[in-house]
Amino acid sequence: MTVQSSPADIIATYDRVAADYQSQRNRSLVEKPILDRMLGVTPRNLSPRRLLDLGCGPGAPIATYLAERGMAITGVDGAAAMVNLFAQTLPNATAVHADMRTLDLGETFDAILAWDSFFHLSPHDQRAMFAFFQAHAAPKASLMFTSGHIAGEVWGHAAGAPVYHSSLDPDDYRDLLTTHGFKVIEYRPEDPTCDFHTIWLARYTG
């Protein structure tokens, strides 16, 4: 029988499997082209440019790549074990143990990234996250997140443990982005050049 998880299980699951997840994480950086695209549209409000990495995990390879390109990284994760690994991987970054759904850092960022993290939230919580994106967006900030390509719930695995994923309809994401002051720059459903991730890239216009 297949064991299914729920959104409520996600933080505890990643706390439990953090070390295995880190060791098994693909380091080939298939994400490099879209990360470079995000860098290309990220403004220079301050130097160094500031990145908020939501669901940062252990910090490699994505946050490491962006730090090597001069970004000041703030990594946020609800799993304490992931935050500890992130701090070890990127000792010069800011590591924050917090649930993204209640985040209030009192500062803004030139880029916001929620890669393979935001989609673990329930549809209700995903909708609510757009206000948090907006609250932490500096002028003309870039926002990039991954989702599903159609509305629904699916179950996958992280380091062998079952994990929940959900997605809204693409039109819902577009409406939420517009409502909260973001303009879609690029939408890539199931991008075959990026391990079939569905990717949103937007700019804050508020």
C-alpha positions in Angstrom: 0.0 0.0 0.0 1.3 3.5 -0.9 1.8 5.7 2.1 0.6 9.3 1.4 1.6 12.4 3.3 -0.1 15.7 3.8 1.1 19.3 3.9 1.2 19.0 7.7 3.9 16.3 7.4 6.4 18.2 5.2 8.5 20.0 7.8 8.9 16.9 10.0 9.7 14.8 7.0 12.5 17.1 5.8 13.8 17.4 9.3 14.1 13.6 9.4 15.6 13.0 6.0 17.8 16.2 5.8 21.2 14.4 5.7 20.1 11.8 3.2 18.5 14.5 1.1 21.7 16.5 1.0 23.8 13.4 0.0 21.3 12.4 -2.7 20.6 15.9 -4.2 21.5 16.1 -7.9 24.5 18.5 -8.2 24.6 18.7 -12.0 22.8 22.1 -11.8 20.3 21.6 -14.6 18.7 24.7 -13.2 21.7 26.9 -14.3 20.0 28.5 -17.4 16.9 29.6 -15.6 18.9 30.8 -12.6 21.0 32.9 -15.0 17.7 34.2 -16.5 16.6 35.2 -13.1 19.9 36.9 -12.4 19.5 38.8 -15.7 16.2 40.4 -14.6 17.1 41.0 -11.0 17.5 44.7 -10.2 20.5 46.2 -8.5 18.7 48.1 -5.8 21.6 47.5 -3.4 25.0 45.9 -3.7 25.3 43.1 -3.2 21.9 42.1 -4.6 19.8 40.3 -1.9 18.1 36.9 -2.5 15.4 35.4 -0.3 15.6 31.6 -0.7 12.3 30.1 0.6 12.6 26.4 1.4 16.3 26.7 1.0 17.2 23.2 2.0 20.9 22.4 2.5 22.0 25.2 0.2 23.6 23.4 -2.6 23.7 23.5 -5.5 21.3 26.5 -6.1 22.1 28.9 -3.3 25.8 28.1 -3.6 25.7 29.0 -7.3 23.9 32.3 -6.7 26.2 33.2 -3.8 29.2 32.6 -6.1 27.7 35.1 -8.5 27.7 37.8 -5.8 24.2 37.5 -4.3 23.7 38.0 -0.5 21.6 35.0 0.4 19.0 34.7 3.1 17.9 31.1 3.4 14.6 30.2 5.1 13.4 26.7 5.9 10.9 25.3 8.4 13.0 22.2 9.0 15.7 23.0 11.6 18.0 20.2 10.2 17.9 21.8 6.8 18.7 25.3 8.2 21.7 23.8 10.0 23.0 22.2 6.8 22.4 25.5 4.9 24.5 27.4 7.5 27.3 24.9 7.2 27.2 25.0 3.4 27.0 28.8 3.2 28.6 30.2 6.4 28.5 33.8 5.0 24.7 33.6 4.3 21.9 34.4 6.7 20.1 31.2 7.8 16.6 31.6 9.2 14.5 28.8 10.8 11.0 29.8 10.0 7.8 28.6 8.3 7.4 30.5 5.0 3.7 30.7 5.6 4.2 33.0 8.6 7.3 34.8 7.4 7.8 38.5 8.4 11.4 39.4 8.1 10.8 43.2 8.0 13.0 43.7 5.0 12.8 43.4 1.2 14.9 41.5 -1.4 15.9 42.0 -5.0 15.1 38.4 -5.8 12.7 35.8 -4.2 13.1 32.1 -5.0 10.9 29.2 -4.0 12.4 26.3 -5.9 10.8 22.9 -5.2 9.4 24.2 -1.9 6.3 26.3 -2.4 4.6 23.4 -4.2 4.6 21.4 -0.9 1.9 23.8 0.5 -1.8 23.2 0.3 -3.7 25.2 -2.4 -5.1 27.5 0.3 -1.6 28.2 1.7 -0.2 28.7 -1.8 -2.7 31.4 -2.4 -1.8 33.1 0.8 1.9 33.1 0.0 1.6 35.8 -2.7 1.0 38.4 0.0 4.3 37.3 1.6 6.1 37.5 -1.7 4.8 41.0 -2.1 5.7 42.1 1.4 9.3 41.0 0.9 9.8 42.3 -2.7 12.0 45.3 -3.3 11.3 47.6 -6.3 11.4 45.6 -9.5 12.4 42.4 -7.6 12.4 39.1 -9.5 10.3 36.2 -8.2 10.8 32.6 -9.3 9.0 29.6 -8.1 8.1 26.1 -9.3 4.6 24.6 -9.4 2.7 21.9 -11.2 1.5 22.5 -14.8 -2.2 21.7 -13.9 -4.3 22.0 -10.8 -4.3 19.0 -8.5 -2.5 17.0 -5.8 0.3 14.4 -6.3 2.7 12.5 -4.1 6.3 12.0 -4.6 9.4 11.2 -2.5 12.3 13.1 -0.9 15.2 10.8 0.1 12.8 7.9 0.0 10.1 9.5 2.2 6.7 10.3 0.8 6.0 14.0 0.3 2.9 15.9 -0.7 2.7 18.3 -3.7 -0.1 20.5 -5.0 -0.7 23.0 -7.7 -3.2 25.6 -8.7 -4.3 26.1 -12.3 -1.9 28.3 -14.3 -4.6 30.9 -14.7 -4.9 31.1 -10.9 -1.2 31.8 -10.6 -1.4 34.5 -13.2 -4.3 36.2 -11.4 -2.5 36.0 -8.0 0.7 37.4 -9.4 -1.2 40.3 -11.1 -3.3 41.0 -7.9 -0.1 41.2 -5.9 1.8 43.5 -8.2 3.9 41.0 -10.2 4.2 40.8 -14.0 4.9 37.4 -15.6 8.2 37.4 -17.5 8.3 33.8 -18.4 6.3 30.6 -17.8 7.8 27.3 -18.7 5.4 24.3 -18.2 7.3 21.0 -17.7 10.5 22.4 -19.2 12.4 19.5 -20.7 15.7 21.4 -20.4 15.2 21.7 -16.6 14.2 18.1 -15.6 10.6 18.9 -16.5 10.1 21.5 -13.8 7.2 24.0 -14.3 8.8 27.4 -13.7 7.4 30.9 -13.2 9.5 34.0 -13.4 8.0 37.4 -12.6 8.9 41.0 -11.8 7.4 43.1 -9.0 5.9 46.2 -10.4 4.2 47.6 -7.2 
